[in-house]
Every structure is written in structure tokens, then in C-alpha cells.
Amino acid sequence: MHSVAILLLDRVIPFDMAAPMQTFDWTRLPDGRPAYRVRPCAETPEVAADGGLLLRVDRGLEALGDADTIIVPGRAEGAPPLSPAVVTALRRAAGAGTRIASVCVGAFVLAEAGLLDGLRATTHWVAADQLARSFPRVEVQPDVLYVDNGQILTSAGAAAALDMCLHMVRRDLGSAVAANTARMSVMPLEREGGQAQFIVHKHPPVPRGSAFEPLFEWIEDNLAHEVTLGAMAARAGMSERTFGRRFREQTGTTPVQWLLRARVRRAQYLLENSDYTVERIAQQSGFGSPTAFRERFRKVVGTTPYAYRSAFHGRRPVGRPVAGTGS
């Protein structure tokens, strides 16, 4: 079983701690067994958390040496400097190849330990400029949800940590397991952000009970064909103007954007689960040409179809996950 250590430091932000803890706790293998063993650890038996909480922790820093993945939550303003023992433990774990990820301003902890030197990283947008000023050797990307460098990952905030954790689950165990974890986490239907989204559905999620549900199913069945705004409106029995307004009310996006994301999701599924060429996948996903497909895929997912296939093709659930290799 893959072991996840949550490193709790003084003034830890409870939400930053709880988001990855619950995400990994909820992850189940297809046979129902837990996929991860999640264990909080700290330098001292008691940790003062932000908001006046006092946390009791059973495991010390030695847990970092036993972990397959280490999560470093953010700390509130006014947190004390890192102790040499914490810095040493993190560096030792990184040297051993352990996957290490930060939540929100937890990126400052990784940067202080020297683990982000020469790497891309993100943090909460409010703190991005400070991270860049304080650690000039870190390439700060403030407009993304998370960054995966392979062994080292950073997320933009506690909510973005859910995206990052689901990304790690998907790399470890495949789409089906990650999709189930996403449902348990009650993730939004669509996540906006510049970073790769690594969506966990074969098809776009359909709002059950929506008046447009039959239309959504029809679109999914016809993604390989031309689907125009007029055809969608006619299928819904409305004028294009009325259709566009009501569609946005129910989905939060436009019909055209929903269709494009549906096509990208179909392409992701085919890249993961088939050996089809890019040209064939472009055709079956309804893109006019391989060039248009590559451009749209990169814009939505944040990487190329080839790189995405290299990362996710043929992933199957296994008993012991392995760390991702980056994309």
C-alpha cells in the first residue's frame, strides 16, 4: 500500500491539511481496498494549527523516511522558521526519490529546503510575487492550478490541491480510480485554469435531471460528426438565442465551449485506452484536422497529445502505486 505522510508544521492551515488527507483516504482500488495509507507526522507531538487548534500527532519526522509521498500543507502568516531537522528530513526524502507535494503556501517550505531550485512552481496567487522575490531560483507560475515536475509538485491553494491529488491518483492508479475519488470529493463539473486539467471522465459530466440531458447524450453520441449551434438548438426545440441563454444558465458555459471540452475529453479517453494514431483520434473526436486537434488539446489540457499519451496510456490499477514522471 502506498504510504502518504502529511507533514504538519506549526501554524499549519487546517484546510490545507484536510484536503489531501481526505482525498487520499477516499481513494479505493476496484476491489474496494484502500489505495493509500495516510499518516500525519510532525517534529513534535503537539502542533499549533491556525485558528486556535492544537493537534496531537503520533508520528515524528521518521515517517518521512518511510513514505512514498509527502504532502506539505501551507502555514499561516507568522509561522516560525523551519527547524534544521525538518529541512534535513525533507532533503533526505527528496534525495531518496520520494514524491513531495506542497499545498498553497507550503511551496515556501519546499523552497526554503532548496527543493524548488531550478523548477517551475506555483502557490496561492496572493503570495506568488513574494515567493518569486524570496527565491529567485524558482520559476513561479501564478496562473496555474498546480505544477508537476515529476518528483516535486506544487498546488495553488487548498482547492487546487484537490486537482493535484486527483492528478497523482490518476498517475498512480488510472482514470477509473481517480474518477471515483473525484465523485467522492464532489469536484466541480468544470475546472477553469491555465494548467493541465487531466479530466477524469470518459465523457463530459451530464447534469442529471437537466432539461438538456437528452441533448447532452445526443452530442456525446455524435462527437465524431459536425455538430453546429443551430443543430443543437433545433434538437432542443429552441431558437439559437434562447438556447444559448438557457444552456449557460444550466451549465455555466456556452454550448460551443461545452462541445469543445467534450471533444477533448473523448480524445483523452482514446489516448489513454487505444493505440489509434493522432489523426484517427482527431477524426473520432470531431476535430477538423490533426492540427486543429493538437492546438485545442494543448490549450485545454496544457500539454501535447503525445506527451499526454506517454504519461497516461495503458495505466491499470495495481496494488502499489508508483510516482509520476511529470509531463
C-alpha positions as CSV (number, residue, x, y, z in Angstrom):
1,M,0.0,0.0,0.0
2,H,1.3,3.5,-0.9
3,S,2.1,5.5,2.2
4,V,1.3,9.2,2.3
5,A,2.8,11.4,5.1
6,I,1.2,14.7,5.8
7,L,3.9,16.9,7.4
8,L,2.3,19.2,10.0
9,L,4.3,22.3,10.9
10,D,3.5,25.0,13.5
11,R,0.6,27.3,12.3
12,V,-0.5,24.7,9.7
13,I,-3.6,25.7,7.8
14,P,-6.3,23.1,8.6
15,F,-7.9,23.2,5.2
16,D,-4.5,22.7,3.5
17,M,-4.0,19.6,5.7
18,A,-7.5,18.2,5.4
19,A,-7.9,18.4,1.6
20,P,-5.2,15.9,0.6
21,M,-5.8,13.8,3.7
22,Q,-9.5,13.2,2.7
23,T,-8.7,12.8,-1.0
24,F,-6.3,10.0,-0.4
25,D,-8.4,8.5,2.4
26,W,-11.3,8.2,0.0
27,T,-9.4,6.6,-2.8
28,R,-10.3,2.9,-3.3
29,L,-9.0,0.2,-5.6
30,P,-11.5,-1.6,-7.8
31,D,-11.9,-4.4,-5.2
32,G,-12.8,-1.8,-2.5
33,R,-9.4,-1.9,-0.7
34,P,-7.9,1.4,0.4
35,A,-5.2,2.5,-2.1
36,Y,-3.3,4.8,0.3
37,R,-2.2,4.8,3.9
38,V,-2.4,8.4,5.1
39,R,-0.4,9.3,8.2
40,P,0.1,12.8,9.7
41,C,3.5,13.4,11.2
42,A,5.3,16.3,12.9
43,E,8.5,17.3,14.6
44,T,6.8,17.4,18.0
45,P,3.9,15.5,19.5
46,E,1.7,18.7,19.5
47,V,1.3,21.2,16.7
48,A,-0.4,24.5,16.9
49,A,-2.7,24.9,13.9
50,D,-4.1,28.2,12.6
51,G,-7.4,29.1,14.1
52,G,-6.5,28.2,17.7
53,L,-6.4,24.4,17.2
54,L,-3.9,22.2,18.9
55,L,-3.2,18.9,17.1
56,R,-1.8,15.8,18.6
57,V,0.4,13.7,16.3
58,D,1.6,10.2,16.9
59,R,4.4,10.0,14.3
60,G,7.6,12.0,14.2
61,L,9.8,13.1,11.3
62,E,11.0,9.5,10.8
63,A,7.7,8.9,9.0
64,L,9.1,11.0,6.1
65,G,11.7,8.3,5.6
66,D,9.0,5.6,5.3
67,A,6.7,7.5,3.0
68,D,6.2,7.1,-0.7
69,T,4.6,10.5,-1.0
70,I,5.0,13.6,1.4
71,I,2.4,16.4,1.4
72,V,3.4,19.7,2.9
73,P,0.4,21.9,3.8
74,G,0.7,25.7,4.0
75,R,1.3,27.6,7.2
76,A,-0.4,30.8,8.4
77,E,1.4,34.2,8.5
78,G,3.7,34.5,11.5
79,A,4.8,30.8,11.4
80,P,8.2,30.2,13.0
81,P,11.3,29.5,10.8
82,L,11.8,25.9,9.7
83,S,14.0,23.9,12.0
84,P,17.2,22.3,10.7
85,A,15.6,18.9,11.5
86,V,12.7,19.5,9.1
87,V,14.9,20.8,6.3
88,T,17.2,17.8,6.7
89,A,14.4,15.3,6.7
90,L,12.8,16.8,3.6
91,R,16.1,16.9,1.7
92,R,16.9,13.4,2.7
93,A,13.5,12.2,1.4
94,A,13.9,14.1,-1.8
95,G,17.4,12.5,-2.2
96,A,15.8,9.1,-1.8
97,G,13.4,9.8,-4.6
98,T,10.2,10.3,-2.5
99,R,7.4,12.2,-4.2
100,I,6.9,15.5,-2.4
101,A,4.0,17.9,-3.0
102,S,3.0,21.2,-1.4
103,V,-0.4,22.8,-0.8
104,C,-0.8,26.6,-1.2
105,V,1.9,28.5,0.6
106,G,3.5,25.1,1.6
107,A,5.6,25.9,-1.5
108,F,7.6,28.3,0.7
109,V,8.6,25.3,2.8
110,L,9.9,23.4,-0.2
111,A,11.7,26.4,-1.5
112,E,13.4,27.1,1.8
113,A,14.6,23.4,1.8
114,G,16.0,24.0,-1.6
115,L,13.7,21.5,-3.3
116,L,12.3,24.0,-5.9
117,D,15.6,25.4,-7.2
118,G,15.6,25.4,-10.9
119,L,12.0,24.1,-11.1
120,R,8.6,25.5,-12.0
121,A,6.3,26.0,-9.1
122,T,3.1,27.7,-8.0
123,T,1.4,28.9,-4.8
124,H,-1.5,31.0,-3.8
125,W,-1.8,33.9,-6.2
126,V,-1.6,36.4,-3.3
127,A,1.8,35.0,-2.3
128,A,3.2,34.4,-5.8
129,D,5.2,37.6,-6.0
130,Q,6.7,37.1,-2.6
131,L,7.8,33.5,-3.5
132,A,9.4,34.8,-6.7
133,R,11.3,37.6,-4.8
134,S,12.4,35.4,-1.9
135,F,13.5,32.5,-4.0
136,P,14.8,33.8,-7.4
137,R,16.0,30.4,-8.5
138,V,12.3,29.2,-8.6
139,E,10.3,29.8,-11.7
140,V,7.0,30.9,-10.2
141,Q,3.9,30.3,-12.3
142,P,1.0,32.2,-10.6
143,D,-1.7,31.4,-13.1
144,V,-2.0,27.7,-12.9
145,L,-3.7,25.2,-10.6
146,Y,-0.7,23.0,-10.0
147,V,2.7,22.2,-11.4
148,D,4.0,18.6,-11.7
149,N,7.8,18.4,-12.1
150,G,7.8,14.7,-11.8
151,Q,9.0,14.1,-8.2
152,I,8.1,17.6,-6.9
153,L,4.6,19.1,-7.2
154,T,3.1,22.3,-6.0
155,S,-0.5,23.5,-5.9
156,A,-2.0,27.0,-6.0
157,G,-4.3,26.6,-2.9
158,A,-6.2,24.1,-0.9
159,A,-9.0,23.7,-3.5
160,A,-6.4,23.4,-6.2
161,A,-4.8,20.7,-4.0
162,L,-7.8,18.5,-4.8
163,D,-6.9,18.8,-8.5
164,M,-3.3,18.0,-7.8
165,C,-4.1,15.0,-5.6
166,L,-6.5,13.6,-8.2
167,H,-3.8,14.0,-10.8
168,M,-1.4,12.0,-8.6
169,V,-4.1,9.3,-8.1
170,R,-4.6,9.1,-11.8
171,R,-0.9,8.7,-12.4
172,D,-0.7,6.0,-9.8
173,L,-3.9,4.1,-10.4
174,G,-5.5,5.2,-13.6
175,S,-8.6,7.1,-14.7
176,A,-11.3,4.8,-13.2
177,V,-10.0,5.0,-9.7
178,A,-9.4,8.8,-10.0
179,A,-12.9,9.3,-11.3
180,N,-14.4,7.5,-8.3
181,T,-12.3,9.6,-6.0
182,A,-13.4,12.8,-7.8
183,R,-17.0,11.8,-7.2
184,M,-16.3,11.3,-3.5
185,S,-14.7,14.7,-3.4
186,V,-17.7,16.3,-5.1
187,M,-15.5,18.1,-7.5
188,P,-16.9,20.8,-9.8
189,L,-18.1,19.7,-13.3
190,E,-15.5,22.0,-14.9
191,R,-12.3,23.5,-13.5
192,E,-11.0,26.7,-15.1
193,G,-7.3,27.3,-15.0
194,G,-4.3,27.5,-17.2
195,Q,-2.7,24.3,-16.0
196,A,-3.3,20.8,-17.4
197,Q,-6.6,19.6,-16.0
198,F,-6.2,15.8,-16.6
199,I,-10.0,15.3,-16.6
200,V,-11.2,12.0,-15.1
201,H,-14.4,11.3,-17.2
202,K,-14.7,9.4,-20.4
203,H,-17.5,11.8,-21.4
204,P,-18.3,15.3,-20.1
205,P,-20.3,15.1,-16.9
206,V,-24.0,15.4,-17.7
207,P,-26.1,17.3,-15.1
208,R,-28.7,14.7,-14.2
209,G,-32.3,15.8,-14.3
210,S,-31.4,18.8,-16.6
211,A,-33.8,19.6,-19.4
212,F,-30.8,19.3,-21.7
213,E,-29.9,15.8,-20.6
214,P,-31.2,14.2,-23.9
215,L,-29.3,16.8,-25.9
216,F,-26.1,16.1,-24.0
217,E,-26.4,12.4,-24.7
218,W,-27.1,13.1,-28.4
219,I,-24.0,15.3,-28.5
220,E,-21.8,12.6,-26.9
221,D,-23.1,10.1,-29.5
222,N,-22.3,12.4,-32.4
223,L,-18.9,13.9,-31.4
224,A,-17.3,12.4,-34.5
225,H,-19.6,14.3,-36.7
226,E,-20.2,18.0,-37.3
227,V,-22.3,19.5,-34.5
228,T,-23.4,23.1,-35.1
229,L,-25.0,25.5,-32.7
230,G,-28.1,25.5,-35.0
231,A,-28.3,21.7,-34.8
232,M,-28.1,21.8,-31.0
233,A,-30.7,24.5,-30.7
234,A,-33.0,22.6,-33.1
235,R,-32.5,19.4,-31.2
236,A,-33.6,21.3,-28.0
237,G,-36.6,22.9,-29.8
238,M,-35.4,26.5,-29.2
239,S,-34.1,29.4,-31.1
240,E,-30.3,29.8,-31.1
241,R,-30.6,32.9,-28.8
242,T,-32.9,31.3,-26.3
243,F,-30.9,28.0,-26.4
244,G,-27.6,29.8,-25.7
245,R,-29.1,31.7,-22.7
246,R,-30.7,28.7,-21.1
247,F,-27.7,26.5,-21.8
248,R,-25.4,28.9,-19.9
249,E,-27.9,29.1,-17.1
250,Q,-27.8,25.3,-16.6
251,T,-24.2,24.6,-17.3
252,G,-22.3,27.8,-16.6
253,T,-20.7,27.7,-20.1
254,T,-21.6,28.2,-23.7
255,P,-22.7,25.4,-26.0
256,V,-19.6,25.7,-28.1
257,Q,-17.3,25.6,-25.2
258,W,-19.1,22.6,-23.8
259,L,-18.8,20.8,-27.1
260,L,-15.1,21.6,-27.4
261,R,-14.4,20.2,-23.9
262,A,-16.5,17.2,-24.8
263,R,-14.3,16.6,-27.8
264,V,-11.1,17.0,-25.8
265,R,-12.4,14.5,-23.2
266,R,-13.1,12.0,-25.9
267,A,-9.6,12.4,-27.2
268,Q,-8.2,12.0,-23.7
269,Y,-10.0,8.7,-23.3
270,L,-8.8,7.4,-26.7
271,L,-5.2,8.5,-26.0
272,E,-5.3,6.5,-22.7
273,N,-7.2,3.4,-23.9
274,S,-6.3,2.9,-27.6
275,D,-3.4,2.7,-29.9
276,Y,-5.1,4.9,-32.5
277,T,-3.0,7.5,-34.4
278,V,-3.4,11.1,-33.6
279,E,-5.0,11.5,-37.0
280,R,-7.7,8.9,-36.2
281,I,-8.3,10.3,-32.7
282,A,-8.7,13.8,-34.2
283,Q,-11.3,12.4,-36.5
284,Q,-13.2,10.4,-33.9
285,S,-13.2,13.3,-31.6
286,G,-14.7,15.6,-34.2
287,F,-11.8,17.9,-34.9
288,G,-11.5,19.2,-38.4
289,S,-7.8,18.3,-38.7
290,P,-4.9,16.9,-36.7
291,T,-3.5,20.4,-36.4
292,A,-6.7,21.9,-35.0
293,F,-6.9,18.9,-32.6
294,R,-3.3,19.5,-31.3
295,E,-3.9,23.2,-30.9
296,R,-7.2,22.8,-29.0
297,F,-5.8,19.9,-26.9
298,R,-2.8,21.9,-25.8
299,K,-5.0,24.9,-24.9
300,V,-7.4,22.9,-22.8
301,V,-5.1,20.2,-21.3
302,G,-1.8,22.2,-21.2
303,T,0.3,19.6,-22.9
304,T,0.5,17.8,-26.3
305,P,-1.5,14.7,-27.2
306,Y,1.8,12.8,-27.5
307,A,3.0,13.9,-24.0
308,Y,-0.4,13.1,-22.6
309,R,-0.3,9.6,-24.1
310,S,3.2,9.0,-22.8
311,A,2.0,9.8,-19.3
312,F,-1.3,8.0,-19.2
313,H,-1.6,5.3,-21.9
314,G,-2.3,1.9,-20.6
315,R,-2.4,2.8,-16.9
316,R,-4.0,0.0,-14.9
317,P,-4.8,-0.2,-11.2
318,V,-2.1,-2.0,-9.2
319,G,-1.5,-2.9,-5.6
320,R,1.3,-0.4,-5.1
321,P,1.2,2.9,-6.9
322,V,4.3,4.5,-8.3
323,A,5.3,8.2,-8.5
324,G,4.5,10.1,-11.7
325,T,7.3,11.1,-14.0
326,G,6.0,14.5,-15.0
327,S,4.7,15.8,-18.3
